[in-house]
Amino acid sequence: MNVSGKKTYEDRLADIREEAARWAEREACGPLDDDERARLNRWIADSPANALELDLARSLRDSSELEIALSIVDSELRQARRRPRFSWFTPPPAFIGAAAAALALLVMAPLLGVHFPWMGERAPSTITFTTLNGQPRIERLADGSVLELNGGTQVAVNLKRNVREIEVIAGDAVFSVAKDPDRPFVVEAGRTRVTALGTVFSVNRFDASTVVYVIESRVRVDSLQVSGRSVTAAAGTRIEADDSQTLQVTNFEPDSSFDWREGWIDTPSITLVDLAQLIERRTGERIVLADAVRTRTVSGRFRIDDPATTLQRIALVLGLEIQATRSGVIISPAVVGSPS
């Protein structure tokens, strides 16, 4: 908890993961009764994060790694007899507590930076981190690397014995890579691959392009579509791979605070549809663009955590009309004679 006594995001996430582990192991003990099923459905409906963590807990429950995790729990508890049914309000069987504890330990290991020696010796499994629009968060991987995830982001992590593979499925992430020369750190986003060379870098994935900012050290960026097309870039380099897999290289100031973590974007050129995605991910503000304005471009520094100010300024420059509704902001070409 923070100094005000309120739970932090990490505290709430830990609570969700513990509850998910409890439900996953309860399901393994037999069919839920109607009352339990209703409670579970309500809990799932409370938040998309609940459903995601429950899916992960179920996967871990059914994996061979659970048996090993259970070995760290008191063997006497693990040998307690399972009961086929129990009331939610009565003490659960001892096995439930042990198995749920093991599941929770597995689920929260990446969050806590815990790495079990046996994990590197067994078949690797992929863990997916997902954030909602307006809810960025930080994840620490078992290898010591740190992922800073923007809102509206989904990243799949697979830490193998000989390589660390990350896929940016959607959104934006900053990677602070722990050095391990025996296990390359490779990030794929669409048709672009980024290989860290001991570094800090960010990846922004949009519908039609991927943008890489090298913040420290170096990275190598390769096209997965065009063989032999690659570039090795140092800190202060911005690489954009578009639909044609052309790698466009420009420079930026790596020591500045003009990135999405600080609520800014500094860009030589960005389409309105991509800028709208950044604003939505950062703030949760829904933005709807008319087809006629989606590919219009702007350049410069923009506050993505202040949608009202940023969109008003862009509207004045490009001659657009902004309409605020209860469901979000609609941007369209200005009607001649009407104020923007």
C-alpha contacts under 8 A as a table, 3 or more apart, distances in Angstrom:
res1	aa1	res2	aa2	distance
1	M	4	S	7.75
1	M	5	G	5.67
1	M	6	K	5.57
1	M	7	K	4.45
1	M	8	T	5.45
1	M	11	D	6.77
2	N	5	G	5.51
2	N	6	K	5.85
2	N	7	K	6.44
2	N	8	T	6.30
3	V	6	K	7.52
7	K	10	E	7.91
7	K	11	D	5.60
7	K	12	R	6.41
8	T	11	D	5.08
8	T	12	R	6.38
9	Y	12	R	5.17
9	Y	13	L	6.14
9	Y	137	R	7.98
10	E	13	L	5.04
10	E	14	A	6.13
11	D	14	A	5.16
11	D	15	D	6.34
12	R	15	D	5.08
12	R	16	I	6.28
13	L	16	I	5.05
13	L	17	R	6.20
14	A	17	R	5.11
14	A	18	E	6.18
14	A	108	M	7.07
15	D	18	E	5.19
15	D	19	E	6.20
16	I	19	E	5.17
16	I	20	A	6.04
16	I	49	A	7.82
16	I	50	N	6.25
16	I	53	E	7.19
17	R	20	A	4.97
17	R	21	A	6.14
17	R	50	N	7.95
17	R	53	E	6.00
17	R	54	L	7.59
17	R	57	A	7.80
17	R	104	A	6.32
17	R	107	V	6.65
17	R	108	M	7.08
18	E	21	A	5.13
18	E	22	R	6.32
18	E	100	A	7.49
18	E	101	A	7.80
18	E	104	A	5.28
19	E	22	R	5.05
19	E	23	W	6.29
20	A	23	W	5.21
20	A	24	A	6.09
20	A	50	N	7.09
20	A	53	E	6.04
20	A	54	L	4.67
20	A	57	A	6.14
21	A	24	A	5.12
21	A	25	E	6.27
21	A	54	L	7.04
21	A	57	A	5.43
21	A	58	R	7.74
21	A	100	A	5.17
21	A	101	A	7.57
21	A	103	L	5.42
21	A	104	A	5.49
21	A	107	V	7.89
22	R	25	E	5.41
22	R	26	R	6.11
22	R	96	I	7.33
22	R	97	G	7.84
22	R	100	A	5.04
23	W	26	R	4.95
23	W	27	E	6.22
23	W	40	L	7.67
23	W	54	L	7.55
24	A	27	E	5.33
24	A	28	A	6.63
24	A	54	L	6.74
24	A	57	A	6.03
24	A	58	R	5.32
24	A	61	R	6.96
24	A	100	A	7.89
25	E	28	A	5.01
25	E	29	C	6.71
25	E	58	R	7.94
25	E	61	R	7.09
25	E	96	I	6.40
25	E	99	A	6.61
25	E	100	A	6.05
26	R	29	C	5.35
26	R	30	G	7.25
26	R	32	L	7.97
26	R	96	I	6.87
27	E	30	G	5.73
27	E	31	P	6.37
27	E	32	L	6.68
29	C	82	R	6.91
29	C	83	R	7.06
29	C	84	P	5.73
29	C	85	R	7.41
30	G	84	P	5.46
30	G	85	R	6.71
31	P	85	R	7.77
32	L	35	D	7.88
32	L	36	E	5.64
32	L	37	R	5.73
32	L	85	R	7.69
33	D	36	E	5.33
33	D	37	R	6.08
34	D	37	R	5.09
34	D	38	A	6.16
35	D	38	A	5.19
35	D	39	R	6.31
36	E	39	R	5.05
36	E	40	L	6.12
36	E	88	W	7.16
37	R	40	L	5.10
37	R	41	N	6.11
38	A	41	N	5.16
38	A	42	R	6.19
39	R	42	R	5.19
39	R	43	W	6.20
40	L	43	W	5.08
40	L	44	I	6.18
41	N	44	I	5.12
41	N	45	A	6.11
42	R	45	A	5.06
42	R	46	D	6.21
43	W	46	D	5.19
43	W	47	S	7.48
43	W	50	N	7.00
44	I	47	S	6.19
44	I	48	P	7.06
44	I	50	N	5.31
44	I	51	A	5.17
45	A	48	P	7.07
45	A	50	N	7.80
45	A	51	A	7.73
46	D	50	N	7.28
47	S	50	N	5.37
47	S	51	A	7.11
48	P	51	A	5.32
48	P	52	L	6.36
49	A	52	L	5.08
49	A	53	E	6.11
49	A	130	T	7.97
50	N	53	E	5.34
50	N	54	L	6.10
51	A	54	L	5.13
51	A	55	D	6.25
52	L	55	D	5.25
52	L	56	L	6.41
53	E	56	L	5.01
53	E	57	A	6.10
54	L	57	A	4.99
54	L	58	R	6.10
55	D	58	R	5.16
55	D	59	S	6.28
56	L	59	S	5.09
56	L	60	L	6.24
56	L	107	V	7.45
56	L	127	I	7.77
57	A	60	L	5.09
57	A	61	R	5.98
57	A	103	L	6.63
57	A	104	A	7.90
57	A	107	V	6.62
58	R	61	R	4.94
58	R	62	D	6.28
59	S	62	D	5.29
59	S	63	S	6.25
60	L	63	S	5.04
60	L	65	E	7.10
60	L	66	L	6.40
60	L	103	L	6.89
60	L	106	L	7.44
60	L	107	V	7.68
61	R	66	L	5.89
61	R	103	L	6.67
62	D	66	L	7.39
63	S	66	L	5.99
64	S	67	E	5.86
64	S	68	I	7.34
65	E	68	I	5.26
65	E	69	A	6.26
65	E	119	M	7.86
66	L	69	A	4.94
66	L	70	L	6.05
66	L	102	A	6.96
66	L	103	L	6.84
66	L	106	L	7.84
67	E	70	L	5.18
67	E	71	S	6.76
68	I	71	S	5.30
68	I	72	I	7.57
69	A	72	I	5.80
69	A	73	V	7.53
69	A	102	A	5.45
69	A	103	L	7.60
69	A	105	L	7.81
69	A	106	L	7.25
70	L	73	V	5.30
70	L	78	R	7.37
70	L	98	A	7.16
70	L	99	A	6.43
70	L	102	A	5.44
71	S	74	D	7.40
71	S	75	S	6.93
72	I	102	A	7.78
73	V	77	L	7.44
73	V	78	R	7.25
73	V	98	A	6.18
73	V	101	A	7.85
73	V	102	A	7.07
74	D	77	L	5.46
74	D	78	R	6.61
74	D	98	A	7.59
75	S	78	R	5.00
75	S	79	Q	6.29
76	E	79	Q	5.28
76	E	80	A	6.63
77	L	80	A	5.29
77	L	94	A	5.62
77	L	95	F	5.78
77	L	98	A	6.21
78	R	94	A	7.39
78	R	95	F	5.31
78	R	98	A	6.15
78	R	99	A	7.40
79	Q	95	F	7.11
80	A	93	P	7.43
80	A	94	A	5.97
80	A	95	F	5.58
81	R	93	P	7.50
81	R	94	A	7.92
81	R	95	F	7.05
82	R	93	P	6.46
82	R	95	F	6.45
82	R	96	I	8.00
83	R	86	F	7.08
83	R	93	P	6.66
86	F	90	T	7.05
86	F	92	P	6.82
87	S	90	T	5.34
87	S	92	P	7.94
88	W	91	P	7.76
88	W	92	P	7.63
92	P	96	I	6.29
92	P	97	G	7.25
93	P	96	I	5.41
93	P	97	G	7.03
94	A	97	G	5.26
94	A	98	A	6.41
95	F	98	A	5.09
95	F	99	A	5.93
96	I	99	A	5.26
96	I	100	A	5.74
97	G	100	A	5.19
97	G	101	A	5.95
98	A	101	A	5.11
98	A	102	A	6.26
99	A	102	A	5.03
99	A	103	L	6.08
100	A	103	L	4.96
100	A	104	A	5.95
101	A	104	A	5.05
101	A	105	L	6.09
102	A	105	L	5.02
102	A	106	L	6.29
103	L	106	L	5.11
103	L	107	V	6.07
104	A	107	V	5.02
104	A	108	M	5.94
105	L	108	M	5.34
105	L	109	A	5.85
106	L	109	A	5.31
107	V	110	P	7.29
108	M	111	L	5.16
108	M	112	L	6.19
109	A	112	L	5.22
109	A	113	G	5.90
109	A	114	V	4.74
109	A	115	H	6.79
109	A	142	A	7.18
110	P	113	G	5.05
110	P	114	V	6.15
110	P	115	H	7.75
110	P	139	E	7.14
110	P	140	R	5.89
110	P	141	L	4.90
110	P	142	A	5.38
111	L	114	V	7.73
111	L	139	E	5.74
111	L	140	R	5.52
111	L	141	L	6.95
112	L	140	R	6.90
113	G	140	R	5.57
113	G	141	L	5.69
113	G	142	A	4.89
113	G	143	D	7.54
113	G	144	G	6.52
114	V	142	A	5.55
115	H	119	M	7.26
115	H	142	A	5.00
115	H	143	D	7.29
116	F	119	M	5.47
116	F	120	G	7.70
117	P	120	G	6.06
117	P	121	E	7.38
118	W	121	E	5.20
118	W	122	R	6.66
119	M	122	R	5.65
119	M	123	A	7.94
119	M	124	P	7.38
120	G	123	A	7.79
120	G	124	P	7.31
120	G	160	K	6.83
120	G	161	R	5.65
121	E	161	R	7.46
124	P	158	N	6.62
124	P	159	L	6.61
124	P	160	K	5.68
125	S	158	N	6.08
125	S	159	L	7.74
126	T	156	A	6.34
126	T	157	V	5.42
126	T	158	N	4.61
126	T	159	L	7.72
127	I	156	A	5.70
127	I	157	V	5.23
127	I	158	N	6.61
128	T	154	Q	6.93
128	T	155	V	5.61
128	T	156	A	4.24
128	T	157	V	6.15
129	F	153	T	7.97
129	F	154	Q	5.67
129	F	155	V	5.28
129	F	156	A	6.36
129	F	157	V	7.96
130	T	152	G	7.42
130	T	153	T	5.72
130	T	154	Q	4.40
130	T	155	V	6.56
131	T	135	Q	6.09
131	T	136	P	6.36
131	T	137	R	7.31
131	T	149	L	7.34
131	T	150	N	7.27
131	T	151	G	5.21
131	T	152	G	5.31
131	T	153	T	5.27
131	T	154	Q	6.51
132	L	135	Q	5.42
132	L	136	P	7.57
132	L	151	G	5.17
132	L	152	G	4.65
132	L	153	T	7.01
132	L	281	R	7.50
132	L	284	G	7.89
133	N	136	P	7.68
133	N	150	N	7.98
133	N	151	G	4.27
133	N	152	G	4.24
133	N	153	T	7.79
133	N	280	E	6.09
133	N	281	R	4.38
133	N	282	R	6.33
133	N	283	T	6.47
133	N	284	G	4.48
134	G	150	N	7.86
134	G	151	G	4.92
134	G	152	G	7.21
134	G	280	E	6.99
134	G	281	R	5.51
134	G	282	R	4.76
134	G	283	T	4.12
134	G	284	G	4.22
134	G	285	E	7.79
135	Q	150	N	7.10
135	Q	151	G	4.69
135	Q	152	G	7.59
135	Q	281	R	7.83
135	Q	282	R	7.24
135	Q	283	T	7.72
135	Q	284	G	7.83
136	P	148	E	7.53
136	P	149	L	5.41
136	P	150	N	4.34
136	P	151	G	4.36
136	P	152	G	7.91
136	P	282	R	7.23
137	R	148	E	6.09
137	R	149	L	5.33
137	R	150	N	6.72
137	R	151	G	7.59
138	I	146	V	7.12
138	I	147	L	5.68
138	I	148	E	4.52
138	I	149	L	5.98
139	E	146	V	5.86
139	E	147	L	5.09
139	E	148	E	6.49
139	E	149	L	7.72
140	R	144	G	6.32
140	R	145	S	5.95
140	R	146	V	4.52
140	R	147	L	6.24
141	L	144	G	5.41
141	L	145	S	5.32
141	L	146	V	6.11
141	L	147	L	7.60
142	A	145	S	7.36
143	D	178	A	6.69
144	G	177	V	7.63
144	G	178	A	5.50
145	S	175	F	7.27
145	S	176	S	5.63
145	S	177	V	4.65
145	S	178	A	4.65
146	V	175	F	5.98
146	V	176	S	5.10
146	V	177	V	6.61
146	V	178	A	7.90
147	L	173	A	6.52
147	L	174	V	5.81
147	L	175	F	4.98
147	L	176	S	6.56
148	E	173	A	5.46
148	E	174	V	5.00
148	E	175	F	6.61
149	L	153	T	6.39
149	L	172	D	6.18
149	L	173	A	4.60
149	L	174	V	6.68
150	N	153	T	5.89
150	N	171	G	6.75
150	N	172	D	5.35
150	N	173	A	6.06
150	N	260	W	7.57
150	N	261	R	7.48
150	N	281	R	6.42
150	N	282	R	6.38
151	G	171	G	7.33
151	G	172	D	7.83
151	G	280	E	7.95
151	G	281	R	4.39
151	G	282	R	5.42
151	G	283	T	7.69
151	G	284	G	7.72
152	G	170	A	7.28
152	G	171	G	5.69
152	G	280	E	7.65
152	G	281	R	4.70
152	G	282	R	7.76
153	T	168	V	7.84
153	T	169	I	7.51
153	T	170	A	5.14
153	T	171	G	4.01
153	T	172	D	5.98
153	T	173	A	7.60
153	T	281	R	7.51
154	Q	168	V	6.27
154	Q	169	I	5.37
154	Q	170	A	5.14
154	Q	171	G	6.41
155	V	166	I	6.91
155	V	167	E	5.59
155	V	168	V	4.64
155	V	169	I	5.63
155	V	170	A	7.10
156	A	166	I	5.64
156	A	167	E	5.09
156	A	168	V	6.64
156	A	169	I	7.23
157	V	164	R	7.70
157	V	165	E	6.07
157	V	166	I	4.67
157	V	167	E	6.68
158	N	164	R	6.11
158	N	165	E	5.12
158	N	166	I	6.27
159	L	163	V	6.60
159	L	164	R	4.51
159	L	165	E	6.15
160	K	163	V	5.22
160	K	164	R	5.67
160	K	165	E	7.49
161	R	164	R	7.81
161	R	183	R	6.98
162	N	182	D	6.44
162	N	183	R	4.78
162	N	184	P	7.35
163	V	182	D	7.65
163	V	183	R	4.29
163	V	184	P	5.02
163	V	185	F	6.37
163	V	186	V	7.52
164	R	183	R	6.12
164	R	184	P	5.94
164	R	185	F	4.76
164	R	186	V	6.09
165	E	185	F	6.26
165	E	186	V	5.10
165	E	187	V	6.09
165	E	188	E	7.91
166	I	185	F	7.73
166	I	186	V	6.10
166	I	187	V	4.61
166	I	188	E	6.29
167	E	187	V	5.56
167	E	188	E	4.77
167	E	189	A	5.89
168	V	171	G	7.06
168	V	172	D	7.65
168	V	173	A	7.77
168	V	187	V	7.13
168	V	188	E	6.20
168	V	189	A	4.96
168	V	190	G	7.79
168	V	203	V	7.83
168	V	205	R	7.16
169	I	189	A	6.47
169	I	190	G	7.49
169	I	205	R	7.79
170	A	205	R	5.87
170	A	206	F	7.35
171	G	204	N	6.07
171	G	205	R	5.37
171	G	206	F	7.05
171	G	281	R	7.36
172	D	202	S	7.27
172	D	203	V	5.64
172	D	204	N	4.39
172	D	205	R	6.16
173	A	202	S	5.56
173	A	203	V	5.49
173	A	204	N	6.69
174	V	200	V	7.18
174	V	201	F	5.69
174	V	202	S	4.06
174	V	203	V	6.45
175	F	200	V	5.53
175	F	201	F	5.46
175	F	202	S	6.00
176	S	199	T	6.43
176	S	200	V	4.52
176	S	201	F	6.90
177	V	185	F	7.36
177	V	196	A	7.39
177	V	198	G	6.35
177	V	199	T	5.77
177	V	200	V	6.19
178	A	198	G	7.25
179	K	198	G	5.73
180	D	183	R	5.52
180	D	184	P	6.99
181	P	184	P	6.33
184	P	195	T	7.17
184	P	196	A	7.17
185	F	195	T	5.94
185	F	196	A	5.54
186	V	193	R	6.95
186	V	194	V	5.74
186	V	195	T	4.55
186	V	196	A	6.42
187	V	193	R	5.69
187	V	194	V	5.00
187	V	195	T	6.35
188	E	191	R	7.26
188	E	192	T	5.69
188	E	193	R	4.39
188	E	194	V	6.23
189	A	192	T	5.34
189	A	193	R	6.46
189	A	203	V	7.87
189	A	205	R	6.47
189	A	210	T	6.79
190	G	205	R	7.65
190	G	210	T	7.35
191	R	223	S	6.16
191	R	224	L	4.96
191	R	225	Q	6.13
191	R	245	Q	7.67
192	T	210	T	7.19
192	T	221	V	7.03
192	T	222	D	5.89
192	T	223	S	4.90
192	T	224	L	5.52
192	T	225	Q	7.96
192	T	241	A	7.06
193	R	221	V	5.71
193	R	222	D	5.10
193	R	223	S	6.35
193	R	224	L	6.60
194	V	219	V	6.56
194	V	220	R	5.66
194	V	221	V	4.56
194	V	222	D	6.43
195	T	219	V	5.61
195	T	220	R	5.13
195	T	221	V	6.49
196	A	199	T	5.89
196	A	200	V	7.98
196	A	218	R	6.78
196	A	219	V	4.70
196	A	220	R	6.66
197	L	217	S	7.07
197	L	218	R	5.42
197	L	219	V	5.27
197	L	220	R	7.41
198	G	217	S	6.43
198	G	218	R	6.95
198	G	219	V	7.93
199	T	214	V	7.91
199	T	215	I	7.58
199	T	216	E	5.25
199	T	217	S	4.86
199	T	218	R	5.98
199	T	219	V	7.13
200	V	214	V	6.60
200	V	215	I	5.37
200	V	216	E	4.89
200	V	217	S	6.94
201	F	212	V	7.04
201	F	213	Y	5.57
201	F	214	V	4.50
201	F	215	I	5.04
201	F	216	E	6.67
201	F	219	V	7.89
202	S	212	V	5.61
202	S	213	Y	5.14
202	S	214	V	6.64
202	S	215	I	7.45
203	V	210	T	7.03
203	V	211	V	5.77
203	V	212	V	4.68
203	V	213	Y	6.64
204	N	210	T	5.71
204	N	211	V	5.07
204	N	212	V	6.45
205	R	209	S	6.39
205	R	210	T	4.59
205	R	211	V	6.53
206	F	209	S	5.23
206	F	210	T	5.90
206	F	274	D	6.20
206	F	277	Q	7.73
207	D	274	D	7.67
208	A	242	D	6.15
208	A	243	D	5.73
209	S	240	E	6.92
209	S	241	A	5.56
209	S	242	D	4.32
209	S	243	D	6.11
210	T	240	E	5.75
210	T	241	A	5.29
210	T	242	D	6.59
211	V	238	R	7.06
211	V	239	I	5.71
211	V	240	E	4.34
211	V	241	A	6.41
212	V	238	R	5.67
212	V	239	I	5.11
212	V	240	E	6.33
213	Y	236	G	7.24
213	Y	237	T	6.05
213	Y	238	R	4.61
213	Y	239	I	6.59
214	V	217	S	7.31
214	V	218	R	6.64
214	V	219	V	6.95
214	V	233	A	7.20
214	V	234	A	6.39
214	V	235	A	4.78
214	V	236	G	5.76
214	V	237	T	5.46
214	V	238	R	6.46
214	V	254	P	7.54
215	I	235	A	4.99
215	I	236	G	6.04
215	I	237	T	7.84
215	I	254	P	5.22
215	I	255	D	7.80
216	E	234	A	7.34
216	E	235	A	4.80
216	E	236	G	7.73
216	E	254	P	7.61
217	S	234	A	5.76
217	S	235	A	5.40
218	R	232	T	7.00
218	R	233	A	5.50
218	R	234	A	4.34
218	R	235	A	6.07
219	V	232	T	5.76
219	V	233	A	5.58
219	V	234	A	6.76
220	R	230	S	7.00
220	R	231	V	5.71
220	R	232	T	4.23
220	R	233	A	6.29
221	V	230	S	5.41
221	V	231	V	5.34
221	V	232	T	6.27
221	V	233	A	7.81
221	V	239	I	7.97
222	D	228	G	7.65
222	D	229	R	6.00
222	D	230	S	4.22
222	D	231	V	6.67
223	S	226	V	5.51
223	S	227	S	6.86
223	S	228	G	7.62
223	S	229	R	5.63
223	S	230	S	6.17
223	S	241	A	7.86
223	S	245	Q	6.29
224	L	227	S	6.89
225	Q	245	Q	6.98
226	V	229	R	5.79
226	V	245	Q	7.00
230	S	247	L	7.64
231	V	247	L	7.79
233	A	237	T	6.08
234	A	237	T	5.97
235	A	254	P	6.58
236	G	251	N	5.58
236	G	252	F	5.10
236	G	253	E	5.58
236	G	254	P	4.88
237	T	249	V	6.85
237	T	250	T	5.96
237	T	251	N	4.62
237	T	252	F	6.14
238	R	249	V	5.69
238	R	250	T	5.15
238	R	251	N	5.57
238	R	252	F	6.68
239	I	247	L	6.22
239	I	248	Q	5.51
239	I	249	V	4.67
239	I	250	T	6.58
240	E	246	T	7.77
240	E	247	L	5.58
240	E	248	Q	5.09
240	E	249	V	6.64
241	A	244	S	7.66
241	A	245	Q	5.14
241	A	246	T	5.52
241	A	247	L	4.78
241	A	248	Q	6.52
242	D	245	Q	5.07
242	D	246	T	5.94
242	D	247	L	7.26
243	D	246	T	7.61
252	F	266	D	7.92
253	E	256	S	5.69
257	S	262	E	6.09
257	S	264	W	7.53
258	F	262	E	6.52
258	F	263	G	7.42
258	F	264	W	4.81
258	F	265	I	5.64
258	F	266	D	5.76
258	F	301	R	7.46
259	D	262	E	5.72
259	D	263	G	6.46
259	D	264	W	4.77
259	D	265	I	5.01
259	D	266	D	6.71
260	W	263	G	4.69
260	W	264	W	4.93
260	W	265	I	5.84
260	W	278	L	7.89
260	W	282	R	7.41
260	W	304	I	7.22
261	R	264	W	7.29
263	G	282	R	7.46
263	G	303	R	5.74
263	G	304	I	5.35
263	G	305	D	4.97
264	W	301	R	6.83
264	W	302	F	5.66
264	W	303	R	4.61
264	W	304	I	5.47
264	W	305	D	7.24
265	I	301	R	5.59
265	I	302	F	5.38
265	I	303	R	6.59
265	I	304	I	6.77
266	D	299	S	7.85
266	D	300	G	5.70
266	D	301	R	4.36
266	D	302	F	6.63
267	T	270	I	6.58
267	T	299	S	5.66
267	T	300	G	5.46
267	T	301	R	6.49
268	P	298	V	7.99
268	P	299	S	4.94
268	P	300	G	6.09
269	S	297	T	6.27
269	S	298	V	5.62
269	S	299	S	4.50
269	S	300	G	7.46
270	I	274	D	6.47
270	I	275	L	6.52
270	I	297	T	5.30
270	I	298	V	5.60
270	I	299	S	6.25
271	T	274	D	5.31
271	T	275	L	6.25
271	T	294	R	6.83
271	T	295	T	5.23
271	T	296	R	5.46
271	T	297	T	4.21
271	T	298	V	6.45
272	L	275	L	4.96
272	L	276	A	5.89
272	L	293	V	7.09
272	L	294	R	5.44
272	L	295	T	6.11
272	L	296	R	5.77
272	L	297	T	5.89
272	L	298	V	7.21
273	V	276	A	5.08
273	V	277	Q	6.30
273	V	289	L	7.16
273	V	294	R	5.00
273	V	295	T	6.56
274	D	277	Q	5.04
274	D	278	L	6.43
275	L	278	L	5.13
275	L	279	I	6.32
276	A	279	I	5.11
276	A	280	E	6.12
276	A	287	I	6.23
277	Q	280	E	5.10
277	Q	281	R	6.08
278	L	281	R	5.17
278	L	282	R	6.10
278	L	304	I	6.69
279	I	282	R	5.17
279	I	283	T	5.92
279	I	284	G	7.37
279	I	285	E	6.93
279	I	304	I	4.83
279	I	305	D	6.55
279	I	307	P	6.63
280	E	283	T	5.38
280	E	284	G	4.66
280	E	285	E	4.97
280	E	286	R	5.76
280	E	287	I	6.96
281	R	284	G	5.75
281	R	285	E	7.99
282	R	304	I	6.76
282	R	305	D	6.23
283	T	304	I	7.69
283	T	305	D	5.89
283	T	307	P	8.00
285	E	307	P	7.54
285	E	328	G	6.42
285	E	329	V	7.75
286	R	327	S	7.09
286	R	328	G	4.67
286	R	329	V	6.25
287	I	328	G	5.73
287	I	329	V	4.81
287	I	330	I	6.01
287	I	331	I	7.50
288	V	328	G	7.28
288	V	329	V	6.06
288	V	330	I	4.75
288	V	331	I	6.24
289	L	293	V	6.47
289	L	294	R	5.90
289	L	330	I	6.00
289	L	331	I	5.00
289	L	332	S	6.28
290	A	293	V	5.68
290	A	294	R	6.47
290	A	330	I	7.61
290	A	331	I	6.21
290	A	332	S	5.04
290	A	333	P	7.69
291	D	294	R	5.44
292	A	295	T	7.53
292	A	332	S	7.27
292	A	333	P	7.15
293	V	296	R	5.33
293	V	331	I	7.82
293	V	332	S	6.45
293	V	333	P	6.85
298	V	314	I	7.94
302	F	310	T	6.40
303	R	306	D	5.63
303	R	307	P	7.39
303	R	310	T	6.18
304	I	307	P	6.07
304	I	310	T	7.19
306	D	309	T	5.83
306	D	310	T	6.27
307	P	310	T	5.24
307	P	311	L	5.80
308	A	311	L	5.48
308	A	312	Q	6.10
309	T	312	Q	5.29
309	T	313	R	6.31
310	T	313	R	5.36
310	T	314	I	6.31
311	L	314	I	5.09
311	L	315	A	5.97
311	L	322	I	7.84
312	Q	315	A	5.04
312	Q	316	L	6.31
312	Q	322	I	7.48
313	R	316	L	5.22
313	R	317	V	6.43
314	I	317	V	5.16
314	I	318	L	6.03
314	I	320	L	7.74
315	A	318	L	5.31
315	A	319	G	5.37
315	A	320	L	4.43
315	A	321	E	6.31
315	A	322	I	7.19
315	A	340	S	6.61
316	L	319	G	5.36
316	L	320	L	6.67
316	L	340	S	6.79
317	V	320	L	7.99
319	G	333	P	6.68
319	G	334	A	5.83
319	G	340	S	6.96
320	L	331	I	6.75
320	L	332	S	5.74
320	L	333	P	4.55
320	L	334	A	4.51
320	L	340	S	5.91
321	E	331	I	5.71
321	E	332	S	5.31
321	E	333	P	5.68
321	E	334	A	4.50
321	E	335	V	7.48
321	E	339	P	7.46
321	E	340	S	4.41
322	I	329	V	6.85
322	I	330	I	5.80
322	I	331	I	4.77
322	I	332	S	6.73
322	I	340	S	6.32
323	Q	329	V	5.75
323	Q	330	I	5.07
323	Q	331	I	6.48
324	A	328	G	6.17
324	A	329	V	4.60
324	A	330	I	6.38
325	T	328	G	5.22
325	T	329	V	5.91
325	T	330	I	7.47
334	A	338	S	6.85
334	A	339	P	7.59
334	A	340	S	6.15
335	V	338	S	5.54
